[in-house]
Amino acid sequence: MIGKLKGLVDSIGDDFALIDVGGVCYEIFCSSRTLQALPVWAKRPSYSSKPSCART
């Protein structure tokens, strides 16, 4: 079990977020309420429509 991640929000879906931690992407499933509470400063600006971390 992972207790904490610190990184950049790569992308957000309906029930998940991709968090880039030093080049390794973690897919985190959580509620929409939690996703909305992600800090704005952590969200990576979108330069393309495709996230840098590919969701499998």
Backbone as JSON, one array per atom type, in Angstrom:
{
  "sequence": "MIGKLKGLVDSIGDDFALIDVGGVCYEIFCSSRTLQALPVWAKRPSYSSKPSCART",
  "N": [[0.84, -1.18, 0.0], [0.48, 2.23, -0.75], [1.11, 5.18, 0.95], [1.48, 7.9, 0.53], [1.95, 10.24, -2.09], [4.04, 12.45, -3.89], [4.07, 14.73, -6.32], [3.54, 15.83, -9.72], [0.34, 16.61, -11.05], [-0.64, 14.9, -13.76], [-2.8, 14.25, -15.44], [-6.41, 14.22, -15.25], [-9.15, 12.12, -14.76], [-12.55, 10.83, -14.84], [-12.74, 9.31, -12.47], [-10.17, 9.09, -11.56], [-6.71, 10.08, -11.18], [-3.66, 10.87, -12.79], [-0.52, 10.81, -11.51], [2.59, 12.19, -11.78], [5.56, 11.18, -10.62], [8.67, 11.9, -10.38], [9.1, 11.0, -13.02], [7.87, 8.56, -13.05], [4.67, 7.33, -13.44], [1.73, 7.29, -11.55], [-1.41, 5.79, -11.24], [-4.15, 6.91, -9.69], [-7.03, 6.1, -8.04], [-9.93, 7.76, -7.05], [-12.55, 9.64, -5.37], [-14.79, 12.0, -7.01], [-15.0, 14.27, -5.51], [-12.58, 14.33, -4.09], [-10.83, 14.56, -6.26], [-11.51, 17.12, -7.18], [-10.5, 18.57, -5.11], [-7.78, 18.65, -5.42], [-4.74, 20.45, -5.26], [-4.48, 23.55, -6.96], [-2.0, 24.56, -7.77], [-0.55, 22.29, -8.26], [-1.38, 21.21, -10.61], [-0.49, 20.34, -13.82], [0.16, 22.4, -16.62], [-1.66, 22.06, -19.66], [-0.24, 21.17, -22.6], [-0.72, 19.68, -24.74], [-3.24, 17.51, -26.13], [-2.88, 14.98, -25.3], [-1.96, 13.09, -22.5], [1.25, 12.98, -20.81], [1.81, 10.7, -19.45], [0.96, 7.56, -20.26], [-2.13, 5.96, -20.05], [-2.86, 2.69, -19.19]],
  "CA": [[0.0, 0.0, 0.0], [1.2, 3.5, -0.82], [0.45, 6.12, 1.84], [1.61, 9.3, 0.1], [2.69, 10.54, -3.32], [4.31, 13.87, -4.09], [4.46, 14.92, -7.71], [2.69, 16.7, -10.54], [-0.86, 16.02, -11.63], [-0.46, 14.82, -15.21], [-4.14, 14.34, -16.03], [-7.5, 13.85, -14.35], [-10.29, 11.5, -15.41], [-13.78, 10.87, -14.04], [-12.54, 8.72, -11.15], [-8.75, 8.84, -11.34], [-5.72, 11.09, -11.55], [-2.31, 10.35, -13.06], [0.45, 11.62, -10.78], [3.96, 11.96, -12.25], [6.51, 11.29, -9.51], [10.02, 11.66, -10.87], [9.08, 10.27, -14.28], [7.04, 7.36, -12.9], [3.28, 7.77, -13.32], [0.85, 6.47, -10.71], [-2.83, 5.98, -11.49], [-4.78, 6.97, -8.38], [-8.49, 6.14, -8.11], [-10.53, 8.47, -5.92], [-13.86, 10.24, -5.64], [-14.77, 13.29, -7.72], [-14.78, 15.3, -4.48], [-11.14, 14.36, -3.85], [-10.19, 15.1, -7.47], [-11.74, 18.57, -7.2], [-9.73, 19.18, -4.03], [-6.35, 18.7, -5.75], [-4.28, 21.84, -5.27], [-4.35, 24.13, -8.3], [-0.59, 24.73, -8.1], [0.03, 21.01, -8.64], [-1.87, 20.78, -11.91], [0.41, 20.64, -14.92], [-0.52, 23.0, -17.77], [-1.85, 21.13, -20.78], [0.34, 21.65, -23.85], [-1.25, 18.83, -25.8], [-4.45, 16.8, -25.69], [-2.48, 13.65, -24.85], [-1.12, 13.16, -21.31], [2.58, 12.42, -20.99], [1.77, 9.36, -18.86], [-0.05, 6.79, -20.97], [-2.96, 5.11, -19.2], [-3.0, 1.36, -19.8]],
  "C": [[0.89, 1.24, 0.0], [0.43, 4.51, 0.02], [0.49, 7.56, 1.36], [2.39, 9.37, -1.2], [2.89, 12.04, -3.41], [4.83, 14.03, -5.51], [3.52, 15.87, -8.41], [1.48, 15.95, -11.06], [-0.7, 16.06, -13.13], [-1.79, 14.94, -15.93], [-5.16, 13.84, -15.01], [-8.63, 13.27, -15.2], [-11.52, 11.59, -14.51], [-13.57, 10.35, -12.63], [-11.07, 8.43, -10.86], [-7.93, 10.08, -11.67], [-4.42, 10.36, -11.84], [-1.33, 11.33, -12.42], [1.85, 11.22, -11.24], [4.92, 12.23, -11.09], [7.88, 10.91, -10.04], [10.07, 10.83, -12.14], [8.32, 8.96, -14.23], [5.61, 7.83, -12.64], [2.47, 6.77, -12.5], [-0.59, 6.81, -11.04], [-3.54, 5.84, -10.14], [-6.29, 7.07, -8.56], [-9.03, 6.81, -6.86], [-11.84, 9.11, -6.34], [-13.71, 11.56, -6.38], [-14.53, 14.43, -6.74], [-13.28, 15.45, -4.18], [-10.41, 14.95, -5.06], [-10.35, 16.61, -7.55], [-10.91, 19.29, -6.15], [-8.22, 19.21, -4.3], [-5.9, 20.14, -5.83], [-4.03, 22.34, -6.69], [-2.89, 24.24, -8.7], [0.05, 23.44, -8.59], [-0.37, 20.58, -10.05], [-0.95, 21.27, -13.02], [-0.36, 21.3, -16.06], [-0.58, 22.03, -18.94], [-1.31, 21.75, -22.06], [-0.11, 20.81, -25.03], [-2.48, 18.11, -25.26], [-4.12, 15.44, -25.13], [-1.6, 13.78, -23.6], [0.23, 12.52, -21.55], [2.68, 11.02, -20.38], [0.63, 8.59, -19.54], [-0.81, 5.9, -20.0], [-3.15, 3.78, -19.91], [-4.24, 0.66, -19.36]]
}
